[in-house]
């Protein structure tokens, strides 16, 4: 009933409700990618599943973290339904506490910096790769972690926090 062959929102709403009653938080985390894919076929951008995901994000930081990163990934890979995911992403940022948003932004900046380092190392000659890599990691330590005074969760693992990168 949640496939695109069933576009009726009344029917989809009932199917969502029947599904959501049965899912625990760990199940929601497990099926989050599939749930986000189902949203492509909803007529309304604020379907019951979106409301449920927002409610869960407000009460469970681990779920909000995973929801954020799943949406970030969709914003980079989706072409047809990007506007819908963008609105959901912005609404998620709006409902999250400012400190949590700042933390997510720092994680995103860490990913951007690491990607940049990877590109620079790839372009460098084989003899300079190690030096460039170490220099760039030291810069991340100073800019992002402020020499160990700032802490950041790892983007892929909510429970792991770091306050720097060991360059030695």
C-alpha positions as CSV (number, residue, x, y, z in Angstrom):
1,X,0.0,0.0,0.0
2,X,3.0,2.3,0.2
3,X,4.2,1.7,-3.3
4,X,3.7,4.4,-6.0
5,X,0.9,2.2,-7.5
6,X,-1.3,3.5,-4.6
7,X,-1.3,7.3,-4.7
8,X,-4.4,7.8,-2.6
9,X,-3.2,9.7,0.5
10,X,-6.1,8.4,2.7
11,X,-5.0,4.8,1.9
12,X,-1.3,5.7,2.4
13,X,-2.1,7.5,5.7
14,X,-3.7,4.4,7.1
15,X,-0.9,2.2,5.9
16,X,1.6,4.6,7.6
17,X,-0.3,4.5,10.8
18,X,-0.4,0.7,10.8
19,X,3.3,0.6,10.1
20,X,4.4,3.2,12.7
21,X,2.5,1.5,15.5
22,X,4.7,-1.5,15.1
23,X,8.1,0.1,14.8
24,X,10.4,0.7,17.7
25,X,13.2,3.3,17.6
26,X,15.8,0.8,16.6
27,X,13.4,-0.4,13.8
28,X,12.9,3.2,12.7
29,X,16.6,3.6,12.4
30,X,17.0,0.4,10.5
31,X,14.2,1.3,8.0
32,X,14.8,5.0,7.8
33,X,16.3,4.9,4.2
34,X,13.3,3.0,2.9
35,X,10.9,5.3,4.8
36,X,12.6,8.3,3.2
37,X,12.3,6.7,-0.3
38,X,8.5,6.2,0.3
39,X,8.1,9.9,0.8
40,X,8.7,10.4,-2.9
41,X,5.3,9.2,-3.7
42,X,3.3,11.2,-1.2
43,X,1.1,14.0,-2.5
44,X,1.6,16.0,0.7
45,X,5.0,17.1,2.0
46,X,3.8,16.8,5.6
47,X,2.5,13.2,5.6
48,X,2.0,11.2,8.8
49,X,5.4,9.6,8.4
50,X,7.2,12.9,8.2
51,X,5.4,14.1,11.3
52,X,6.3,10.9,13.1
53,X,10.0,11.3,12.0
54,X,10.0,14.9,13.3
55,X,8.5,13.9,16.6
56,X,11.1,11.1,17.0
57,X,13.8,13.6,16.1
58,X,12.8,15.9,18.9
59,X,12.8,13.2,21.5
60,X,15.8,11.1,20.4
61,X,19.1,12.7,19.5
62,X,20.5,9.6,18.0
63,X,17.6,9.3,15.7
64,X,17.8,13.0,14.7
65,X,21.5,12.5,14.0
66,X,20.8,9.6,11.6
67,X,17.8,11.4,10.0
68,X,20.0,14.4,9.4
69,X,22.7,12.4,7.7
70,X,20.3,10.3,5.6
71,X,18.7,13.6,4.3
72,X,22.1,15.0,3.6
73,X,22.9,12.0,1.5
74,X,19.6,12.3,-0.4
75,X,20.3,16.0,-1.1
76,X,23.5,15.0,-2.8
77,X,22.2,12.0,-4.8
78,X,18.5,12.8,-5.5
79,X,17.7,14.7,-8.7
80,X,13.9,14.4,-9.2
81,X,12.6,14.8,-5.7
82,X,15.3,17.1,-4.3
83,X,12.9,19.9,-3.5
84,X,10.8,17.7,-1.2
85,X,13.9,16.4,0.6
86,X,15.2,19.9,0.9
87,X,12.1,21.1,2.6
88,X,12.1,18.2,5.0
89,X,15.8,18.8,5.7
90,X,15.2,22.5,6.5
91,X,12.2,21.7,8.7
92,X,14.4,19.2,10.6
93,X,17.0,21.9,11.2
94,X,14.3,24.2,12.4
95,X,12.9,21.9,15.0
96,X,16.3,20.8,16.4
97,X,17.9,22.7,19.3
98,X,20.6,25.3,18.2
99,X,23.4,23.5,20.0
100,X,22.6,20.3,18.2
101,X,22.4,22.1,14.8
102,X,25.8,23.6,15.5
103,X,27.2,20.1,16.3
104,X,25.8,18.7,13.1
105,X,27.3,21.7,11.2
106,X,30.7,20.9,12.7
107,X,30.4,17.3,11.6
108,X,29.5,18.4,8.1
109,X,32.5,20.8,8.0
110,X,34.7,17.9,9.1
111,X,33.4,15.8,6.2
112,X,34.0,18.6,3.8
113,X,37.5,19.2,5.0
114,X,38.4,15.5,4.9
115,X,37.1,15.3,1.3
116,X,39.2,18.3,0.4
117,X,42.3,16.7,1.9
118,X,41.6,13.5,-0.1
119,X,41.4,15.5,-3.3
120,X,44.6,17.4,-2.6
121,X,46.5,14.2,-1.6
122,X,45.2,12.5,-4.8
123,X,46.5,15.4,-7.0
124,X,49.9,15.5,-5.2
125,X,52.9,13.6,-6.4
126,X,53.7,10.4,-4.6
127,X,56.6,11.8,-2.8
128,X,54.6,14.8,-1.4
129,X,51.4,12.9,-0.4
130,X,52.4,12.1,3.2
131,X,53.6,15.7,3.9
132,X,50.5,17.3,2.4
133,X,48.3,14.8,4.3
134,X,49.9,15.5,7.7
135,X,49.9,19.3,7.1
136,X,46.2,19.3,6.2
137,X,45.3,17.2,9.2
138,X,47.2,19.6,11.5
139,X,45.2,22.5,9.9
140,X,41.9,20.6,10.7
141,X,43.1,20.2,14.3
142,X,43.7,23.9,14.6
143,X,40.7,25.2,12.7
144,X,38.0,22.8,13.6
145,X,39.0,21.3,16.9
146,X,40.9,24.4,18.1
147,X,43.8,22.4,19.4
148,X,41.6,19.9,21.3
149,X,39.2,22.3,23.0
150,X,36.3,21.6,20.6
151,X,34.7,18.1,20.5
152,X,32.8,16.6,17.6
153,X,30.7,13.5,17.1
154,X,31.7,11.3,14.2
155,X,29.2,11.7,11.4
156,X,28.7,7.9,11.0
157,X,28.7,7.0,14.7
158,X,26.6,9.0,17.1
159,X,28.2,7.6,20.2
160,X,31.8,8.4,19.2
161,X,33.1,11.8,20.0
162,X,36.6,13.2,19.2
163,X,38.4,16.4,20.1
164,X,41.1,16.1,17.5
165,X,43.0,14.0,15.1
166,X,46.2,12.3,16.2
167,X,48.7,13.3,13.6
168,X,51.8,11.8,15.1
